[in-house]
Amino acid sequence: MAYWDHKRCHDNRLPGRWSSSTALAVGLLLMVSSAWGHAFPDHSEPRVGWMVKQSPAQVRIWFDGAIEPIFSTITVMNGNKERVDKADGRVNPSDTTILEVSLPPLPPGRYRVFWSVIARDGHHTEGDFPFTIGSGP
Ligand SMILES: [Cu+2]
């Protein structure tokens, strides 16, 4: 779960900037607004930071709540920051907690998945994570 702590939202979770009392107040606010429905990733395929031996046919991210199809995006970039997905990113029509995009056969290398979603109540969250295709360390 630690990796997802890097997730971002319009709420800036930077407690180091605040006095402790302000941080407490902000923390309480964030807890309340989280309950209102930010959608955060729960897990993904390929998994965050993992190496896979073969080029996956698609990338999927499971969120902890329903996301809005119209405003939710997912793209995959290679190490040269070139977009490599098939530009068919979408919310899975039969499970609105899944964001997915298809991939062509990709060469070994490092890739990064960028996602941005709107939860059903309008809250925006976004983030990115790496995965690697290859057989080395
Ligand atoms: Cu929010």
Residues whose N, C-alpha, C, O or C-beta is under 5 A from the ligand:
A	BS01	CU	C9 H10 D11 H38 H123 H124
